[in-house]
Each structure stands twice: as structure tokens, then as C-alpha cells.
Amino acid sequence: MRRALFAALLVGTLVGCRPRAAEAPTPVALPADATLIPARLRRLSNAEFERAASELLGEPVAVQRSLPPDVRQGGFTLNAAQPVPAAHATRLATLARELAHASVRRNPTRLLPCAATASGALQASEACIDAFVRDVTRRAFRRPATAAELSSLRALFDEGLRGSGGVEGGATLVLSALLQAPSFLYLRELGEPAGAGRRALTSIEMGASLAFLVSGGPPDAELLEAAEQGKLADPAARAAQARRLLGKSDTRHHFRRYVLEWLEVDQLEELGKDADLAPRFESLKPHMLAETRAFVDEVMVNEGASIRALLSAGFASVDPTMARYYDFDAYGPRVSLKNAARFGLLQQASFLAAHAHEDITSPVKRGDFVMRKLLCTTLPRPQELSIEVTIPAPTPTQTTRERFTEHVTNTSCQACHAQIDPLGYSFENFDAAGHERTQQNGKPVITRADVEIDGKRYEFGDSTDLSRWLAKNPTTHACFARHAFRYFSAQSDPAVEQSFTLMTDRLDPSVRENLIELLVAYVQTDLFALRGAPE
């Protein structure tokens, strides 16, 4: 009963990533020399494939763990560099057959509503079969099918119909073929010639690209119809469709995934911890991730969808298990953090555990995250400087901070670690499993950080001080927007991202800092509607 009550409280009245009621901002003009995303065919990520397959089959399917892991680009699974190696193609073929067979067997009339059961077998007229093939292909390919495609798929249906499977066998063959088809697996953004070096996305291409951009899945019936009618050439129409999709509850998963991948916690389930340090860590991992997902939902829907709120929201979204882990006396979607050591996203156990070693904390991992993902400062990796990394061995007489002092005395390490390590030390009041601590090896934990950033010196009492500073820092806001653009547009070209930065610099700060409004502004621009011509 308590679990059910918590679930109800946590979901509350949340709908989609709620956009503002106000009109979309005026589209920002794109400089003539701006670098565009190149014309491309982009393979769907495993998460996008799962969402598209679920929409096609009319029921949720879980296939991500059944496919080889995505190749990441800039840390994100959404990117234009996803290959289809032999292992992926082989597994996909098997998976497509399994999904199609299971879906048709469970509820064939959901897929063929014009069919009927007679004499214990499913029967369908020629017109019914033609309508099924036409409709399912349009939804799979996110465009009307060509006559050749329809003819080929109808022949495939007839092959199954002649076999022992009957109508169900025909539908299974068609669905299995569609789930493996290039027009299903790839998002087409090739466009048509639109001047020197530029190509304009067609209305059909814009419909599919817009849907995957804002919802992580294919266009629904309304968007597909608008695309087919050529309405998406109008920036205002694109903004209206984006707002509509963002208002749907099933868009939340897309924003959760972005934050989890950006935060580098999406693979927490595969992480292990020393049993002596955290004996319950295995059972806690799902609860840690559930906390972060619920917190992201709350921020995206009710707190302005900004990095400011993610870093400094004064509440936690915890279930009873995490409330006990944090020693809170309450649980729910908005538990006050007043007088708590935790403050926002960076003090959640998921982040702290993911950026630590198996048995000890890692000031380097935690500090490096702040530099890379919040300040967009990428320092050279040790291997690039021909430095052999040796983690100081734990001792029963030293704190982690004491062990890492060599980094700032060794001239080879000093330049980078003089920034990274102090930022990481500010999190030292949380152990490798994200549990709060005040002592280590009988000594007080010191979280004070004195660090130089962009030529200025800053002092932080602990990571909550750091989070407050980051939340107000314009560099953090711009960096978060850049990473968001990298994820949602599935590319990582610095020149393209610079074009996006030029666009965002011209927006009102209230739009620039709100991820939802920022995406609505983006879909109205030529940076979304145009592609660079291939060389």
C-alpha cells in the first residue's frame, strides 16, 4: 500500500515536459556562413528503435538489452555514427521475427481491426489486407509507401497467407520485414537542393526529425498528416507541433534519458561496489536511478526545465528506500532539503556512486565531470601527455584528500589536477556509494575547495556551495545547452554547435535557460530545417 501511495504521489499530476502557454519566440535568423548539420541517414539508437517498434506494434516492447550496445558520440547514444555491424544485423533479424510473431499472436485484431474470426481462424478480405499493409508501412516508414514497396510487402503477406499461419502468418512476415527495413531503421535527413551548399528538409523529413528530436520516437498520426500535407515548411506550424508533443506524458522518457546520459549515470545498473563498503548497493541501484528520473521529471515539468533548477532545487524525489538511505524523515516527489547536506542533482547517490571507484571516492572523476559537463572545459587526458596513471593506494591512516596531494606537487600532473582535484574534494563528504560521511579513517573529511577557473579564484565550502555557483554561472547554462543540442540533434561537430550557440545568444534569457523553450525555438530555425550538402 505504501508503494502504491508513493507511486501516486511521485507521478502526481505530471503530464509531458510542459511548454509555456505563451507564443513561441520569433525565429532567429541563421548567418549565411553558419555550419549546418550535414545531410545524412542516421540509424536509430536502441532506445529510439524500441520506441518506434512499440508504436508500430501498438504495445510496449523492451528490446534495448537484446541488441548490441550503441556506439556513443560525445557521450551520447543518439548520434549519426551508429553502425550496423554483422552482429547487430543478425540479432536484429531474430528480434524482429520474435517481436512480430509475439505481437500478432497476442492480439491480431489490434493490428488488423478489419479482420474477423470465423470457424476458429482469422479471416480478412483483400481490401482489409491492402489497408493493413498500406497503414502499417506508412507508420513504419514515417511517410506514404511507394507502389513498389506496397507490392513487395503484399506479396510477402500472401506468402504467409498461403502457409500454415494464415492471416496471422502474413501479418507476421510483413511486420518482421518492416522492423528490419532501412526506412524504419534510419532517419532520413537528405533534403532537396536549396542553394549553394545547402539542402532543405522536405516536410516529410521535418515531421520525422521533429518527432525524434522532441519525443525520442516517431511522428504520431497528427504530425504525420501535417507533414504529408506540406504544413511543416512554416516555422510556426513546427513550433505548434513541438509544443503539442512536449505536452504529452510519454515525452518525459526522452528528457530523462538525456539527463541520465549527460550525468553519466545511465549505466549505473552495471556498476559494482565493494561489499564491505556498501553491502546493499546492488539492491539500491534501481532506487537511486528512480530518484534521479523522478527528480528530472519534477524539474522539467514544474521547475522551468533549467540547469539552474537541476543543480539547486531544494527538494529530493525519493521513495521510502532512498529516504532511509539518506536519513530523511519523509519521502515523496518534493522532500525538502533544508538543513541537509544534499542540494540538487550533484548530491544524489546515483551521480556520486557513478563517479567513484569500487571502494573509494574519486576526486578526479567528480571534478573532471564538473569541468567537462558543466563548464565545457576539456583538459587533456593523461595518455595524450604520455603520463602513466597510478591511483594512490588506500591506506588506513590517510584520507582520500591526503593521498591525492601528489597530484599538485608532481609537475606533470599539476596543471590539470590543480583545477580538477579541488572541485572533486568538495564532494568528499559523500563516500563511493553516495552515502554521507563526516570522517574517513578517523579523521575529519575536509570539503573546502580553493580553485582557479578562467583566471579567477573561487572558494567553495563544499559541493552545495559549488552547485549554487554553477547554477548561477552563465557558462554553465551555455554548456548545458550545448550538450543538450548534441544529444537532441544527434551530432557532435563543434562547428555546428557554434552555430547553435550563435543562435541561442540572440534569444531571451528566459528562453535560453529553459530546455523546453530552447527546443521550441530551435525547430523554428534554419539550423533545424536546412542541411549542409554532402561533399
Backbone torsions as a table, in degrees:
resi	resn	phi	psi	omega
1	MET	NA	-41.2	179.8
2	ARG	-64.6	-38.1	178.1
3	ARG	-62.8	-44.4	179.9
4	ALA	-62.7	-41.9	179.3
5	LEU	-63.1	-43.3	179.6
6	PHE	-62.5	-43.6	-179.6
7	ALA	-58.7	-42.6	179.4
8	ALA	-64.3	-41.6	179.4
9	LEU	-65.7	-40.4	-175.6
10	LEU	-68.6	-39.3	178.3
11	VAL	-75.3	-40.9	178.5
12	GLY	51.7	-132.8	179.6
13	THR	-104.0	20.6	-177.6
14	LEU	-60.0	135.2	170.5
15	VAL	-113.8	-137.1	179.1
16	GLY	-75.9	-168.9	175.4
17	CYS	-75.2	91.3	-163.0
18	ARG	-64.5	114.5	174.4
19	PRO	-78.0	163.3	179.7
20	ARG	-67.1	158.3	177.1
21	ALA	-77.8	-17.5	-176.8
22	ALA	-67.7	162.4	177.9
23	GLU	-66.1	153.5	177.8
24	ALA	-64.8	148.1	178.9
25	PRO	-64.2	156.5	177.9
26	THR	-60.9	133.7	-179.3
27	PRO	-56.7	141.9	-179.6
28	VAL	-93.7	130.6	-179.0
29	ALA	-68.4	145.3	-179.2
30	LEU	-99.7	129.7	178.3
31	PRO	-57.8	147.8	-176.9
32	ALA	-61.4	-30.0	-177.2
33	ASP	-97.0	13.1	-179.0
34	ALA	-65.0	143.2	176.8
35	THR	-82.6	128.7	-177.5
36	LEU	-102.3	158.4	167.9
37	ILE	-59.9	131.5	-178.9
38	PRO	-69.4	152.5	172.6
39	ALA	-56.5	137.9	-170.3
40	ARG	-158.8	161.0	164.8
41	LEU	-114.7	115.9	-174.7
42	ARG	-110.5	124.5	177.0
43	ARG	-70.8	135.4	177.8
44	LEU	-62.0	143.7	172.6
45	SER	-69.7	168.8	178.5
46	ASN	-60.0	-38.7	179.3
47	ALA	-66.5	-41.1	178.5
48	GLU	-67.0	-39.9	177.0
49	PHE	-59.9	-44.4	179.9
50	GLU	-60.8	-43.6	179.9
51	ARG	-65.5	-43.8	-179.6
52	ALA	-66.2	-39.5	178.4
53	ALA	-65.4	-40.0	178.1
54	SER	-61.0	-43.3	179.1
55	GLU	-65.6	-40.7	-178.3
56	LEU	-66.0	-43.0	-176.1
57	LEU	-85.1	-11.2	177.2
58	GLY	76.5	19.0	178.3
59	GLU	-156.6	150.9	-179.5
60	PRO	-67.4	136.0	174.4
61	VAL	-126.0	150.3	179.2
62	ALA	-120.4	105.3	-173.8
63	VAL	-127.8	-4.9	-172.4
64	GLN	-59.2	-39.6	-178.9
65	ARG	-77.0	-9.5	179.6
66	SER	-89.4	-7.8	-178.8
67	LEU	-111.4	153.8	175.0
68	PRO	-56.4	146.7	-177.4
69	PRO	-59.3	148.7	175.8
70	ASP	-66.5	147.7	167.6
71	VAL	-77.1	134.8	-177.7
72	ARG	-100.2	145.9	178.7
73	GLN	-130.2	119.3	-175.1
74	GLY	62.9	24.2	179.7
75	GLY	88.7	-4.0	-173.5
76	PHE	-113.2	146.4	178.1
77	THR	-77.6	-23.6	175.5
78	LEU	-83.6	111.6	179.4
79	ASN	-163.8	167.0	-176.1
80	ALA	-88.9	7.3	-175.5
81	ALA	-109.6	17.4	-178.9
82	GLN	-71.1	119.0	177.9
83	PRO	-87.1	174.3	170.7
84	VAL	-126.8	78.2	179.3
85	PRO	-67.7	169.9	-176.0
86	ALA	-57.1	-41.0	-178.6
87	ALA	-63.0	-37.4	179.8
88	HIS	-68.3	-46.4	-178.9
89	ALA	-62.4	-40.3	180.0
90	THR	-64.9	-45.8	-179.8
91	ARG	-66.7	-37.3	-179.5
92	LEU	-64.1	-39.9	179.8
93	ALA	-61.3	-44.2	178.6
94	THR	-65.9	-43.7	-177.9
95	LEU	-64.1	-40.8	180.0
96	ALA	-61.4	-43.5	178.4
97	ARG	-63.2	-42.8	-179.0
98	GLU	-64.0	-45.1	-179.1
99	LEU	-64.0	-46.3	-178.3
100	ALA	-63.5	-45.7	-178.5
101	HIS	-62.8	-45.4	-177.4
102	ALA	-65.9	-40.3	-177.7
103	SER	-67.7	-44.4	179.6
104	VAL	-66.5	-39.4	-179.2
105	ARG	-65.3	-38.9	-176.8
106	ARG	-69.5	-43.2	-174.7
107	ASN	-155.9	76.5	-176.1
108	PRO	-63.1	-33.0	-177.1
109	THR	-74.5	-15.4	172.8
110	ARG	-68.0	-37.7	179.5
111	LEU	-82.8	-33.6	177.8
112	LEU	-121.7	74.9	-176.4
113	PRO	-63.5	-17.8	179.9
114	CYS	-86.0	-5.3	178.6
115	ALA	-82.8	163.7	-179.8
116	ALA	-146.0	152.0	179.1
117	THR	-89.7	128.2	178.0
118	ALA	-141.9	132.3	-179.7
119	SER	55.5	35.9	176.4
120	GLY	78.4	4.5	-179.1
121	ALA	-130.2	151.8	178.6
122	LEU	-77.9	129.9	-179.3
123	GLN	-119.2	143.5	178.8
124	ALA	-145.9	139.1	178.3
125	SER	-76.7	167.5	177.0
126	GLU	-58.4	-43.3	-179.6
127	ALA	-63.6	-38.1	179.3
128	CYS	-64.6	-44.4	179.8
129	ILE	-63.6	-44.1	178.7
130	ASP	-60.5	-42.0	-179.8
131	ALA	-65.2	-40.1	178.0
132	PHE	-61.7	-50.1	-178.1
133	VAL	-61.2	-43.2	-178.7
134	ARG	-65.1	-44.4	-176.2
135	ASP	-70.6	-45.7	-175.6
136	VAL	-69.7	-32.9	178.0
137	THR	-70.5	-41.2	177.2
138	ARG	-59.1	-42.8	-179.2
139	ARG	-72.0	-37.0	179.9
140	ALA	-68.2	-44.0	-176.4
141	PHE	-87.7	-7.3	178.7
142	ARG	61.0	32.8	179.2
143	ARG	-169.8	163.1	174.2
144	PRO	-64.0	141.1	179.5
145	ALA	-77.1	151.7	175.4
146	THR	-78.6	164.2	179.2
147	ALA	-61.1	-39.3	-179.8
148	ALA	-65.2	-40.3	179.0
149	GLU	-64.5	-44.4	-179.8
150	LEU	-63.7	-41.1	179.8
151	SER	-63.4	-43.1	-179.3
152	SER	-65.3	-42.4	-178.2
153	LEU	-72.9	-33.5	176.7
154	ARG	-66.0	-37.7	176.9
155	ALA	-63.9	-36.2	178.3
156	LEU	-67.3	-40.8	177.2
157	PHE	-60.6	-45.1	-178.6
158	ASP	-62.9	-33.3	177.3
159	GLU	-62.5	-44.4	177.2
160	GLY	-68.2	-34.9	-179.3
161	LEU	-64.3	-36.8	-179.2
162	ARG	-74.4	-21.6	179.4
163	GLY	-80.0	-169.5	-177.0
164	SER	-73.7	-12.4	-176.5
165	GLY	-81.4	-16.4	-179.9
166	GLY	63.2	-146.1	-179.7
167	VAL	-59.3	-42.4	178.9
168	GLU	-60.7	-39.5	178.7
169	GLY	-64.8	-40.3	177.6
170	GLY	-64.3	-45.2	179.7
171	ALA	-63.2	-38.3	179.6
172	THR	-63.2	-44.6	179.6
173	LEU	-62.2	-43.4	-179.7
174	VAL	-63.7	-47.9	-178.6
175	LEU	-64.7	-39.9	178.1
176	SER	-61.4	-42.2	178.9
177	ALA	-65.7	-41.0	-178.9
178	LEU	-65.3	-39.0	-178.9
179	LEU	-66.8	-14.9	178.1
180	GLN	-108.8	-3.6	-173.8
181	ALA	-71.6	141.3	177.3
182	PRO	-55.0	-37.0	-179.2
183	SER	-69.0	-17.4	173.2
184	PHE	-90.4	-42.6	-173.8
185	LEU	-75.3	-24.0	-174.1
186	TYR	-116.7	140.3	172.8
187	LEU	-92.5	119.2	-175.7
188	ARG	-89.2	122.6	175.8
189	GLU	-136.0	61.5	-177.3
190	LEU	-97.5	-30.9	175.9
191	GLY	66.0	-171.3	178.5
192	GLU	-128.2	153.6	-178.1
193	PRO	-52.4	134.1	-178.5
194	ALA	-142.0	45.7	-178.8
195	GLY	103.3	175.0	-175.6
196	ALA	-58.9	120.2	173.8
197	GLY	72.8	9.2	-177.3
198	ARG	-130.3	149.0	174.6
199	ARG	-133.5	139.5	-179.5
200	ALA	-99.5	129.0	175.4
201	LEU	-61.4	141.5	173.6
202	THR	-73.0	165.6	178.4
203	SER	-59.9	-38.7	178.1
204	ILE	-62.7	-45.2	179.6
205	GLU	-65.1	-38.8	179.0
206	MET	-64.7	-36.3	179.2
207	GLY	-62.1	-46.7	179.7
208	ALA	-68.0	-43.7	-178.9
209	SER	-63.9	-40.9	179.0
210	LEU	-63.0	-43.2	-178.2
211	ALA	-62.5	-48.7	-179.7
212	PHE	-67.6	-32.1	178.8
213	LEU	-62.1	-50.2	-171.8
214	VAL	-96.4	-18.4	-176.5
215	SER	-124.7	-10.9	-179.2
216	GLY	73.9	15.1	-178.8
217	GLY	-148.1	-178.8	-175.4
218	PRO	-74.1	164.5	177.9
219	PRO	-65.2	142.8	175.2
220	ASP	-82.1	-177.8	-173.2
221	ALA	-60.5	-41.3	-177.9
222	GLU	-66.4	-44.1	-179.8
223	LEU	-68.2	-39.6	179.5
224	LEU	-63.1	-39.9	178.6
225	GLU	-66.3	-42.3	178.4
226	ALA	-62.4	-38.8	179.0
227	ALA	-65.4	-43.5	-178.8
228	GLU	-66.8	-27.0	179.4
229	GLN	-87.0	3.2	177.0
230	GLY	74.7	18.0	-174.7
231	LYS	-77.8	-17.3	-171.4
232	LEU	-82.3	0.9	171.9
233	ALA	-67.2	-21.1	-179.9
234	ASP	-84.9	118.5	179.6
235	PRO	-55.5	-37.3	-179.9
236	ALA	-64.8	-36.2	178.0
237	ALA	-67.4	-37.5	177.2
238	ARG	-65.0	-42.2	178.9
239	ALA	-61.8	-41.7	-179.7
240	ALA	-64.2	-41.7	178.3
241	GLN	-66.8	-39.1	178.5
242	ALA	-62.4	-44.6	179.3
243	ARG	-62.7	-39.9	179.9
244	ARG	-63.4	-45.9	179.7
245	LEU	-66.1	-38.5	179.5
246	LEU	-66.1	-22.5	178.4
247	GLY	-82.6	-4.9	-179.6
248	LYS	-87.0	143.3	-174.4
249	SER	-64.5	-29.2	-175.6
250	ASP	-81.2	5.8	173.1
251	THR	-82.0	-15.6	-174.1
252	ARG	-60.7	-34.8	-175.9
253	HIS	-60.4	-32.5	-177.2
254	HIS	-67.0	-40.7	-179.9
255	PHE	-75.7	-34.6	173.7
256	ARG	-59.5	-47.3	-177.9
257	ARG	-60.9	-42.3	178.2
258	TYR	-56.5	-51.4	-176.4
259	VAL	-64.9	-40.4	179.8
260	LEU	-65.0	-39.5	177.7
261	GLU	-72.0	-40.7	176.1
262	TRP	-61.7	-41.5	-179.3
263	LEU	-75.8	-11.9	179.0
264	GLU	64.2	40.4	177.4
265	VAL	-118.0	-0.4	-173.6
266	ASP	-67.2	-15.8	177.3
267	GLN	-106.6	23.3	-179.2
268	LEU	-59.0	-32.2	-178.4
269	GLU	-59.5	-27.3	-179.6
270	GLU	-87.6	-4.3	-175.7
271	LEU	-84.2	141.2	176.4
272	GLY	-118.4	155.9	177.3
273	LYS	-130.9	155.0	177.0
274	ASP	-58.4	130.3	-175.6
275	ALA	-64.6	-29.9	178.3
276	ASP	-71.2	-35.3	179.6
277	LEU	-73.3	-47.7	-174.1
278	ALA	-138.5	80.6	-176.3
279	PRO	-63.1	-21.8	-177.9
280	ARG	-105.8	14.1	-172.3
281	PHE	-60.6	-41.7	-178.7
282	GLU	-57.7	-42.8	-179.2
283	SER	-77.3	-19.9	-178.3
284	LEU	-84.0	-24.5	-173.5
285	LYS	-55.1	-46.5	178.6
286	PRO	-60.7	-34.6	179.8
287	HIS	-71.6	-35.7	177.0
288	MET	-63.1	-45.6	179.3
289	LEU	-67.1	-37.4	178.5
290	ALA	-62.5	-37.8	177.4
291	GLU	-60.9	-48.5	-177.7
292	THR	-64.3	-41.6	178.8
293	ARG	-62.2	-46.0	-178.9
294	ALA	-65.0	-38.4	178.5
295	PHE	-64.5	-43.5	178.6
296	VAL	-61.7	-43.6	176.8
297	ASP	-55.6	-47.2	-176.3
298	GLU	-63.3	-41.5	-179.5
299	VAL	-69.8	-43.1	-177.6
300	MET	-66.9	-34.2	-176.2
301	VAL	-88.7	-41.5	-168.5
302	ASN	-118.8	-5.2	-174.5
303	GLU	-124.5	23.4	172.4
304	GLY	87.0	3.2	173.5
305	ALA	52.0	43.0	-176.0
306	SER	-119.4	157.5	173.4
307	ILE	-65.9	-29.2	176.7
308	ARG	-57.1	-47.3	-179.2
309	ALA	-71.3	-38.9	179.1
310	LEU	-59.7	-36.7	-176.8
311	LEU	-86.9	-25.5	-170.6
312	SER	-128.4	8.6	177.5
313	ALA	-60.1	130.7	-175.5
314	GLY	-86.5	37.2	179.3
315	PHE	-145.8	160.7	173.8
316	ALA	-120.5	153.6	177.6
317	SER	-115.5	89.4	-169.2
318	VAL	-123.2	147.1	171.8
319	ASP	-88.9	176.2	-177.3
320	PRO	-58.0	-35.7	-179.5
321	THR	-63.8	-46.8	-180.0
322	MET	-71.8	-31.5	175.7
323	ALA	-60.4	-42.2	177.2
324	ARG	-66.6	-39.7	-179.4
325	TYR	-62.1	-36.5	-179.5
326	TYR	-89.7	-2.2	-176.0
327	ASP	62.7	35.0	173.6
328	PHE	-83.7	154.6	177.9
329	ASP	-100.9	11.8	178.6
330	ALA	-151.5	162.6	174.8
331	TYR	-141.3	162.0	-177.9
332	GLY	143.6	-174.1	-175.3
333	PRO	-74.4	-19.8	-177.0
334	ARG	-142.2	71.4	177.4
335	VAL	-85.3	125.4	-177.3
336	SER	-62.1	139.7	177.0
337	LEU	-104.7	16.5	177.6
338	LYS	-59.8	130.5	-179.4
339	ASN	69.3	13.3	177.4
340	ALA	-100.7	157.1	177.5
341	ALA	-74.8	-16.0	-179.1
342	ARG	-92.8	153.9	-170.2
343	PHE	-140.0	-33.4	-176.8
344	GLY	-168.1	-147.7	-174.8
345	LEU	-62.7	-38.7	-174.4
346	LEU	-76.7	-8.1	176.2
347	GLN	-105.5	11.3	176.5
348	GLN	-82.0	147.2	-175.9
349	ALA	-61.0	-32.8	180.0
350	SER	-59.7	-48.3	179.4
351	PHE	-65.7	-46.8	-175.7
352	LEU	-64.3	-38.6	179.4
353	ALA	-72.7	-39.2	-178.8
354	ALA	-67.0	-28.9	-178.7
355	HIS	-107.2	56.4	177.5
356	ALA	-156.0	167.5	177.1
357	HIS	-87.0	-177.6	-176.2
358	GLU	-62.8	-38.1	-174.2
359	ASP	-127.4	-6.7	-179.2
360	ILE	-137.5	159.4	175.9
361	THR	-72.6	171.6	178.1
362	SER	-138.5	95.3	174.7
363	PRO	-57.0	-31.0	-179.5
364	VAL	-68.0	-48.8	-179.9
365	LYS	-60.9	-45.3	-176.7
366	ARG	-70.8	-43.0	178.8
367	GLY	-68.4	-38.7	179.2
368	ASP	-63.9	-37.4	176.7
369	PHE	-59.1	-46.0	-179.7
370	VAL	-58.8	-44.2	-179.4
371	MET	-64.2	-47.0	-174.0
372	ARG	-76.0	-49.0	-167.9
373	LYS	-96.5	-14.0	-179.9
374	LEU	-116.6	-25.0	178.9
375	LEU	-116.3	-3.2	-180.0
376	CYS	52.6	38.6	174.8
377	THR	-109.4	109.9	-178.8
378	THR	-100.8	113.3	178.8
379	LEU	-89.1	152.5	-179.3
380	PRO	-61.9	142.9	176.0
381	ARG	-74.4	150.6	-179.3
382	PRO	-53.0	-40.8	-178.3
383	GLN	-64.2	-28.3	177.6
384	GLU	-69.5	-24.1	179.3
385	LEU	-102.2	9.8	-179.4
386	SER	57.9	39.7	178.1
387	ILE	-105.2	127.9	177.1
388	GLU	-82.8	123.3	-176.5
389	VAL	-83.0	126.1	175.2
390	THR	-130.2	112.5	179.5
391	ILE	-76.4	126.0	179.3
392	PRO	-56.1	130.8	-177.1
393	ALA	-67.2	139.4	176.4
394	PRO	-62.0	144.4	174.2
395	THR	-131.9	153.8	-178.6
396	PRO	-78.3	-0.6	-176.3
397	THR	-114.2	-6.4	-177.0
398	GLN	-120.1	150.5	169.8
399	THR	-83.5	165.8	177.3
400	THR	-59.0	-39.2	-179.5
401	ARG	-62.3	-41.1	178.6
402	GLU	-65.6	-39.4	-179.2
403	ARG	-65.7	-31.3	-174.5
404	PHE	-91.3	6.9	-179.4
405	THR	-64.3	-21.3	179.7
406	GLU	-61.4	-28.8	-179.2
407	HIS	-58.9	-35.1	-177.1
408	VAL	-95.6	-2.2	174.5
409	THR	-104.4	-23.4	177.1
410	ASN	-80.9	119.3	-174.6
411	THR	-63.1	-27.1	179.5
412	SER	-70.0	-29.2	-174.6
413	CYS	-100.7	-21.9	-166.6
414	GLN	-57.9	-42.8	-172.3
415	ALA	-56.9	-42.9	-178.7
416	CYS	-85.6	-45.1	-171.5
417	HIS	-75.9	-14.3	174.0
418	ALA	-65.3	-23.4	175.1
419	GLN	-95.8	-47.8	-173.4
420	ILE	-64.3	-52.3	-170.8
421	ASP	-62.0	-47.3	178.8
422	PRO	-57.5	-39.6	176.7
423	LEU	-61.2	-40.9	178.1
424	GLY	-68.0	-34.6	179.8
425	TYR	-62.6	-26.8	-177.8
426	SER	-64.7	-16.1	178.7
427	PHE	-98.3	7.1	-171.4
428	GLU	-68.9	-10.0	174.4
429	ASN	-80.3	9.0	173.4
430	PHE	-126.4	129.3	-176.4
431	ASP	-78.5	-171.0	-173.9
432	ALA	-68.4	-14.8	176.8
433	ALA	-106.8	11.6	176.9
434	GLY	79.9	12.6	178.7
435	HIS	-88.8	141.1	-177.9
436	GLU	-69.5	143.4	177.1
437	ARG	-147.2	154.0	176.5
438	THR	-116.4	-16.3	-179.8
439	GLN	-134.2	154.8	173.3
440	GLN	-141.0	125.3	-178.8
441	ASN	53.3	38.7	176.4
442	GLY	79.1	5.7	-179.2
443	LYS	-117.7	149.4	177.7
444	PRO	-64.5	140.5	175.2
445	VAL	-80.8	128.9	-179.9
446	ILE	-106.1	121.5	-176.6
447	THR	-107.3	-1.8	-177.7
448	ARG	-61.6	137.6	-179.8
449	ALA	-130.1	131.1	175.8
450	ASP	-123.7	112.3	-170.4
451	VAL	-143.9	148.3	176.2
452	GLU	-99.5	126.9	179.1
453	ILE	-131.6	122.5	-179.1
454	ASP	52.9	42.0	175.3
455	GLY	81.2	0.9	178.8
456	LYS	-118.5	146.2	179.2
457	ARG	-95.8	138.3	-179.8
458	TYR	-131.0	147.7	174.6
459	GLU	-120.9	131.3	178.3
460	PHE	-125.5	131.7	179.4
461	GLY	-70.4	-34.2	178.7
462	ASP	-166.4	-171.3	-176.1
463	SER	-70.5	-21.2	175.6
464	THR	-70.8	-38.3	173.6
465	ASP	-61.7	-44.0	178.6
466	LEU	-60.8	-43.7	-179.6
467	SER	-63.5	-39.5	177.7
468	ARG	-61.2	-43.3	-179.8
469	TRP	-66.6	-44.6	178.9
470	LEU	-61.8	-39.7	-176.8
471	ALA	-62.4	-29.7	-178.5
472	LYS	-95.9	-7.2	-171.9
473	ASN	-81.6	121.5	178.6
474	PRO	-58.4	-31.4	178.1
475	THR	-62.3	-39.0	178.2
476	THR	-63.6	-43.7	-179.8
477	HIS	-62.3	-44.8	-179.8
478	ALA	-66.2	-37.7	-180.0
479	CYS	-66.7	-43.6	179.1
480	PHE	-62.9	-41.4	178.6
481	ALA	-63.7	-37.2	-179.8
482	ARG	-66.3	-43.8	177.5
483	HIS	-65.3	-37.3	178.2
484	ALA	-63.2	-44.1	178.0
485	PHE	-61.5	-39.1	179.1
486	ARG	-60.2	-42.7	-178.7
487	TYR	-73.1	-55.4	-170.9
488	PHE	-69.1	-29.6	178.4
489	SER	-94.9	-3.3	174.5
490	ALA	57.6	50.4	175.9
491	GLN	-152.5	166.0	179.2
492	SER	-144.7	32.4	178.3
493	ASP	-79.9	118.7	-179.0
494	PRO	-56.2	-34.6	-179.3
495	ALA	-67.8	-39.5	177.1
496	VAL	-66.5	-41.9	179.4
497	GLU	-64.7	-30.7	175.4
498	GLN	-66.5	-37.8	175.4
499	SER	-61.0	-41.3	177.9
500	PHE	-63.7	-41.4	179.3
501	THR	-62.7	-41.8	177.1
502	LEU	-60.7	-37.7	178.0
503	MET	-66.2	-47.8	-175.9
504	THR	-67.7	-30.2	179.5
505	ASP	-61.6	-22.8	-178.0
506	ARG	-92.1	-2.9	-178.9
507	LEU	-87.6	156.8	173.6
508	ASP	-62.2	140.6	-179.2
509	PRO	-54.6	-33.6	-179.8
510	SER	-65.6	-28.1	175.7
511	VAL	-83.5	-43.2	-176.1
512	ARG	-60.7	-33.5	-175.4
513	GLU	-90.7	-7.4	-178.9
514	ASN	-104.6	111.4	-174.5
515	LEU	-57.9	-37.8	-179.8
516	ILE	-64.7	-49.6	-179.8
517	GLU	-65.9	-33.1	179.1
518	LEU	-63.4	-41.3	178.2
519	LEU	-67.9	-37.8	177.3
520	VAL	-63.4	-40.7	177.6
521	ALA	-64.6	-41.5	-177.5
522	TYR	-62.4	-42.8	-175.3
523	VAL	-67.7	-12.7	177.7
524	GLN	-88.2	-8.4	-173.3
525	THR	-93.5	165.5	174.2
526	ASP	-69.1	-21.0	177.5
527	LEU	-63.5	-29.6	174.2
528	PHE	-84.4	-42.0	-169.6
529	ALA	-82.7	-19.0	-178.0
530	LEU	-110.6	157.7	173.9
531	ARG	-133.0	152.7	175.7
532	GLY	-76.2	138.7	179.9
533	ALA	-68.4	139.5	178.5
534	PRO	-65.0	149.9	180.0
535	GLU	-67.9	NA	NA
